[in-house]
């Protein structure tokens, strides 16, 4: 995500999910990964990731758990509870049901928190601010919450927009049109699950899910590995493709890991596959058949 001013993340995951029949929405899966883990992956660069909600859910990334007071009191008590666990000058505030939120979108929001602005908020496809896909100055949120509590006596039941309406915010259009998409109904969940399996998207989604599940932050050169798998499958035998890519990963790990180690191992394996295929051509009477080996 690059070098930025330190930031924390607060993920609000304590809603009642009434339109989903009261199920644990954050634990529902899209592309084999829980909605909560997909959001946590998008803010992987945070110094601290705080999840406000029932703390009995396993996550792939380490988080700090906390709970709003009273439980079920709404977004403002939840935000106040989350802020008590943060120390960075900027905080991401995110819903727990955003299957298409990405690190790129998170980074774009953080980059907008400059000058005198209190924060940056993503604007959905209908032109509405989404205060649960936003980055705020921590001090601005704390001041606003304190003022509201002094004015209203309590935060429970108050809408989040009552707080954000008083802030000076930069508005950022949703760059991909999907970051604000939330899964608050069964139809929305089904649509999200179908969308990630669309042609042209499914492979990237699978790689991202596999990396998260395996605890890997390595950038994967998908094209290189696919070319290698193709060469191994066509030039050697079809089962050679998955086995070769596994061996490339293992060799890269033994070499210290990182994109360069993967690329070097892939180049060696691809060259071997090409030599193997060339020998098959020679043995079948193709170019070079009958020549002496070097």
C-alpha positions as CSV (number, residue, x, y, z in Angstrom):
1,X,0.0,0.0,0.0
2,X,3.1,2.2,0.0
3,X,4.4,4.5,2.7
4,X,1.7,6.6,4.4
5,X,1.1,8.3,7.7
6,X,0.3,5.7,10.3
7,X,-3.3,4.5,10.3
8,X,-5.5,2.1,12.2
9,X,-8.8,0.4,11.1
10,X,-12.1,0.1,13.0
11,X,-14.5,-2.5,11.5
12,X,-18.0,-2.4,12.7
13,X,-19.3,-6.0,13.0
14,X,-21.9,-5.9,15.6
15,X,-25.1,-5.2,13.7
16,X,-28.2,-7.3,14.1
17,X,-28.5,-8.2,10.3
18,X,-32.3,-8.2,10.5
19,X,-32.8,-8.5,6.8
20,X,-30.6,-11.7,6.9
21,X,-32.7,-13.2,9.7
22,X,-30.2,-12.3,12.4
23,X,-27.4,-14.5,11.2
24,X,-23.8,-13.5,11.9
25,X,-23.4,-11.5,8.7
26,X,-19.6,-11.0,9.1
27,X,-19.1,-14.8,9.1
28,X,-20.9,-15.3,5.8
29,X,-18.5,-16.3,3.0
30,X,-18.0,-14.9,-0.5
31,X,-15.4,-16.7,-2.6
32,X,-14.6,-19.1,0.3
33,X,-13.6,-16.2,2.6
34,X,-15.7,-14.6,5.3
35,X,-16.9,-11.1,4.7
36,X,-15.0,-9.9,7.7
37,X,-11.7,-11.4,6.5
38,X,-12.2,-9.8,3.1
39,X,-12.5,-6.4,4.7
40,X,-9.5,-7.1,7.0
41,X,-7.4,-8.1,3.9
42,X,-8.3,-4.7,2.3
43,X,-6.8,-2.8,5.3
44,X,-3.8,-5.1,5.9
45,X,-1.5,-2.2,6.2
46,X,-3.2,-0.8,9.4
47,X,-1.1,-0.6,12.5
48,X,-4.0,-2.0,14.5
49,X,-7.2,-3.6,13.2
50,X,-10.0,-3.3,15.7
51,X,-13.3,-5.3,15.2
52,X,-16.3,-4.1,17.2
53,X,-18.7,-7.0,17.7
54,X,-19.0,-10.4,19.4
55,X,-15.4,-11.7,19.8
56,X,-16.1,-15.4,19.1
57,X,-15.2,-15.4,15.4
58,X,-11.9,-16.7,14.0
59,X,-10.1,-14.4,11.6
60,X,-7.1,-14.9,9.3
61,X,-5.4,-11.8,10.5
62,X,-4.8,-10.7,14.1
63,X,-7.3,-8.2,15.4
64,X,-8.2,-6.5,18.6
65,X,-11.8,-7.2,19.7
66,X,-14.0,-4.8,21.6
67,X,-17.7,-4.3,22.1
68,X,-20.0,-1.3,22.1
69,X,-21.8,-0.1,25.2
70,X,-24.6,-1.0,25.3
71,X,-24.3,-4.0,22.9
72,X,-26.4,-3.4,19.9
73,X,-26.5,0.4,20.6
74,X,-25.7,1.3,17.0
75,X,-22.8,2.7,15.0
76,X,-21.9,5.6,17.2
77,X,-21.3,3.6,20.4
78,X,-19.5,1.0,18.3
79,X,-17.3,3.7,16.8
80,X,-16.5,5.2,20.2
81,X,-15.6,1.7,21.5
82,X,-13.3,1.1,18.5
83,X,-11.6,4.5,18.8
84,X,-10.6,3.7,22.4
85,X,-8.4,0.9,20.9
86,X,-6.6,3.1,18.4
87,X,-3.7,5.4,18.6
88,X,-2.9,6.3,14.9
89,X,-3.7,9.9,13.7
90,X,-5.9,8.5,10.9
91,X,-8.5,5.7,11.2
92,X,-10.3,3.7,8.6
93,X,-14.0,3.2,9.5
94,X,-15.4,0.2,7.6
95,X,-18.5,-2.0,7.6
96,X,-17.9,-5.7,7.9
97,X,-19.9,-6.7,4.8
98,X,-17.9,-5.2,1.9
99,X,-16.9,-8.1,-0.3
100,X,-15.3,-6.0,-3.0
101,X,-13.3,-3.5,-0.9
102,X,-9.6,-3.5,-2.0
103,X,-6.3,-2.2,-0.7
104,X,-6.3,0.1,-3.7
105,X,-9.5,1.8,-2.6
106,X,-8.3,2.0,1.0
107,X,-5.1,3.6,-0.2
108,X,-7.0,6.1,-2.3
109,X,-9.1,7.2,0.7
110,X,-6.0,7.5,2.9
111,X,-4.2,9.6,0.3
112,X,-7.1,12.1,0.4
113,X,-6.8,12.9,4.1
114,X,-4.6,16.0,3.6
115,X,-4.6,19.6,4.5
116,X,-7.5,20.8,6.6
117,X,-9.8,17.9,5.8
118,X,-11.3,15.9,8.6
119,X,-11.3,12.8,6.4
120,X,-12.3,11.3,3.1
121,X,-15.5,9.3,2.3
122,X,-16.3,7.1,-0.6
123,X,-19.3,8.1,-2.7
124,X,-21.5,5.3,-4.0
125,X,-23.0,4.9,-7.5
126,X,-26.1,6.9,-6.5
127,X,-23.9,9.8,-5.4
128,X,-24.4,9.2,-1.6
129,X,-21.7,9.3,0.9
130,X,-20.9,6.0,2.6
131,X,-19.6,6.9,6.1
132,X,-18.6,3.2,6.6
133,X,-16.1,3.3,3.7
134,X,-14.1,6.2,4.9
135,X,-10.8,7.4,6.4
136,X,-11.0,10.0,9.2
137,X,-8.7,12.0,11.4
138,X,-8.9,10.3,14.7
139,X,-9.0,13.5,16.7
140,X,-11.9,14.8,14.6
141,X,-14.0,11.8,15.3
142,X,-13.2,12.0,19.0
143,X,-14.1,15.6,19.2
144,X,-17.3,15.0,17.3
145,X,-18.4,12.1,19.5
146,X,-17.7,14.1,22.6
147,X,-19.8,17.0,21.4
148,X,-22.7,14.7,20.4
149,X,-22.6,13.0,23.8
150,X,-22.6,16.3,25.6
151,X,-25.5,17.6,23.5
152,X,-27.6,14.4,23.4
153,X,-26.7,12.7,26.6
154,X,-26.0,9.4,25.0
155,X,-24.8,8.0,21.6
156,X,-27.0,4.9,21.5
157,X,-29.5,4.9,18.6
158,X,-28.1,7.9,16.9
159,X,-27.2,7.7,13.2
160,X,-23.6,7.9,12.1
161,X,-24.4,10.6,9.6
162,X,-25.2,12.9,12.6
163,X,-21.5,12.8,13.3
164,X,-20.1,12.9,9.8
165,X,-22.3,15.7,8.7
166,X,-20.3,18.1,10.9
167,X,-17.0,17.0,9.4
168,X,-15.1,18.6,6.5
169,X,-14.7,15.6,4.2
170,X,-13.2,15.0,0.8
171,X,-15.6,13.0,-1.4
172,X,-14.1,10.3,-3.5
173,X,-16.2,8.5,-6.2
174,X,-16.0,4.7,-5.9
175,X,-13.2,4.0,-8.4
176,X,-14.4,0.6,-9.4
177,X,-18.1,1.0,-8.7
178,X,-18.1,-1.9,-6.3
179,X,-16.3,-0.9,-3.1
180,X,-19.5,0.3,-1.5
181,X,-21.4,-2.8,-2.4
182,X,-22.6,-4.4,0.9
183,X,-24.3,-7.8,1.6
184,X,-27.2,-6.8,3.7
185,X,-29.7,-9.2,2.0
186,X,-29.6,-12.8,0.8
187,X,-30.0,-11.6,-2.8
188,X,-27.1,-9.2,-2.4
189,X,-25.0,-12.1,-1.0
190,X,-25.9,-14.3,-3.9
191,X,-25.1,-11.6,-6.4
192,X,-21.6,-11.1,-4.8
193,X,-20.9,-14.8,-4.9
194,X,-21.9,-14.9,-8.6
195,X,-19.9,-11.8,-9.5
196,X,-16.5,-13.1,-8.3
197,X,-16.9,-16.2,-10.5
198,X,-17.4,-14.1,-13.6
199,X,-14.9,-14.7,-16.4
200,X,-12.0,-12.4,-16.1
201,X,-12.4,-12.0,-12.4
202,X,-12.4,-15.5,-10.9
203,X,-8.7,-16.2,-11.1
204,X,-7.7,-13.0,-9.3
205,X,-10.3,-13.6,-6.7
206,X,-9.1,-17.2,-6.2
207,X,-5.4,-16.1,-5.9
208,X,-6.4,-13.4,-3.3
209,X,-8.4,-15.9,-1.3
210,X,-5.7,-18.5,-1.4
211,X,-3.0,-16.0,-0.3
212,X,-5.2,-14.9,2.6
213,X,-5.9,-18.4,3.7
214,X,-2.2,-19.3,3.5
215,X,-1.0,-16.2,5.2
216,X,1.0,-15.0,2.2
217,X,1.6,-11.3,1.3
218,X,3.6,-12.2,-1.8
219,X,2.7,-10.5,-5.1
220,X,1.9,-13.3,-7.5
221,X,2.8,-12.9,-11.2
222,X,-0.2,-14.8,-12.4
223,X,0.7,-14.6,-16.1
224,X,4.2,-16.1,-15.5
225,X,2.8,-19.0,-13.5
226,X,0.0,-19.7,-16.0
227,X,2.5,-19.8,-18.8
228,X,4.6,-22.2,-16.8
229,X,1.6,-24.4,-16.1
230,X,0.7,-24.4,-19.8
231,X,4.3,-25.3,-20.8
232,X,4.4,-28.2,-18.2
233,X,1.0,-29.5,-19.2
234,X,1.6,-29.5,-22.9
235,X,5.3,-30.3,-23.0
236,X,5.5,-32.9,-20.3
237,X,2.1,-34.2,-19.1
238,X,-1.1,-32.6,-17.8
239,X,-0.5,-33.6,-14.1
240,X,2.9,-31.9,-14.4
241,X,1.3,-28.4,-14.3
242,X,0.1,-28.3,-10.6
243,X,3.1,-30.3,-9.4
244,X,5.5,-28.0,-11.1
245,X,3.9,-24.8,-9.8
246,X,4.0,-26.4,-6.3
247,X,7.7,-27.1,-6.7
248,X,8.3,-23.5,-7.9
249,X,6.7,-22.2,-4.8
250,X,8.7,-24.5,-2.6
251,X,12.0,-23.6,-4.3
252,X,11.2,-19.9,-4.0
253,X,10.5,-20.2,-0.3
254,X,13.8,-22.0,0.2
255,X,15.5,-19.2,-1.6
256,X,14.1,-16.7,0.8
257,X,10.8,-15.9,-0.8
258,X,9.7,-12.7,-2.6
259,X,8.7,-12.0,-6.1
260,X,12.2,-12.3,-7.5
261,X,12.7,-15.8,-6.0
262,X,9.4,-16.9,-7.6
263,X,10.3,-15.4,-11.0
264,X,13.7,-17.0,-11.0
265,X,12.3,-20.4,-10.0
266,X,9.5,-20.1,-12.6
267,X,12.1,-19.2,-15.4
268,X,14.1,-22.3,-14.6
269,X,11.1,-24.6,-14.6
270,X,9.8,-23.0,-17.8
271,X,13.1,-23.5,-19.5
272,X,13.2,-27.1,-18.4
273,X,9.7,-27.6,-19.7
274,X,10.7,-26.2,-23.1
275,X,13.8,-28.4,-23.3
276,X,11.6,-31.4,-22.3
277,X,9.1,-30.6,-25.1
278,X,11.9,-30.1,-27.6
279,X,13.2,-33.6,-26.9
280,X,9.8,-35.0,-27.6
281,X,9.7,-33.3,-30.9
282,X,13.2,-34.6,-31.8
283,X,12.3,-38.1,-30.8
284,X,9.2,-38.0,-33.1
285,X,11.3,-37.1,-36.1
286,X,11.0,-33.4,-35.8
287,X,13.8,-30.8,-36.3
288,X,17.1,-32.1,-35.0
289,X,16.0,-35.7,-34.9
290,X,18.9,-38.1,-35.0
291,X,21.5,-35.5,-33.9
292,X,23.9,-36.3,-31.2
293,X,23.3,-35.0,-27.7
294,X,25.6,-32.3,-26.5
